[in-house]
């Protein structure tokens, strides 16, 4: 089959399109990328916070918790807009660029992509995603110290401080560990609950305990990294590197790479940290998609194909590597172009279909999702039916 799905009945499951003729991937071969039912299970298993939480933590640079939405601004504006995002007060805009996280969103569920990138609906921060952000911050800033001082004990000790810094930037994270029954409670960095959000009240024992457990989990992830890589022997060329390029087609690709190593020979290694577990080998292609995306961007920017892509899974203590070739990356470029065409088509027509999978359990937008009895917000952009006529905003349902 052209679409790469071996059996049309698979389309009823992960894809959400009820028949082959309705499948927008039929002509572009996206289902062959590994976003099958099995892949979504792997994503669930690999990251408690759901897929994208790792890349959200690192990939948005500023967000992390709830970064699926917070990072959405990267699709509609330049790097300066990354701190904005869902609920930022900016008006809806058509997407102008693609990042690995949002490409993954669209492949998972077009309606989820719409909610995050176009509607910018707010999302709740999660402890798992926030932990990923803190761990990424430690692994980035650890290299500020001289090589001999990059110890596991020192890195563990950085965790509470990085959490406090994140909390200072994003005070809304204070509620992560508050008692679910306490109204509008907030928790300071030490676990105290502030009833009015300004002055810490008496410490809430349960909240403090949850925070302590969460910090210990983050410290364990940081410590595990030392069993996988030796920072005393590494001098990264770049950390948290923002990259952006425009393909000949005009498609803009952007993202943030956790770490770039350059060997004395000039060979480049792209490294990404995952706080979840490694997927089973048969699902590795889906996990490598983000890395190949970055490799393509680096190739276009620097003219050299990165020698190695390396995924470091702190949750399971695995390191997955892949050495890409030019043919690989040209294939990724073709797939991204096809994906972008599908996104542009959906943007123009307003046809963003839900694609229910097991991952819906981590979706913050069930209340707006028809698959769960919800109604999406009025589509905020102009829509164009196939004849090209412009339909005023909010009238998509009349097409
Ligand atoms: S709940 Fe709806 S919008 Fe969210 S991922 Fe599932 S199908 Fe998509």
Boltz pocket constraint, residues with backbone or C-beta under 6 A from the ligand:
constraints:
  - pocket:
      binder: B
      contacts: [[A, 108], [A, 109], [A, 111], [A, 112], [A, 353], [A, 354], [A, 355], [A, 356], [A, 357], [A, 359], [A, 360], [A, 363], [A, 364], [A, 365], [A, 366], [A, 369], [A, 370], [A, 371], [A, 372]]
      max_distance: 6.0
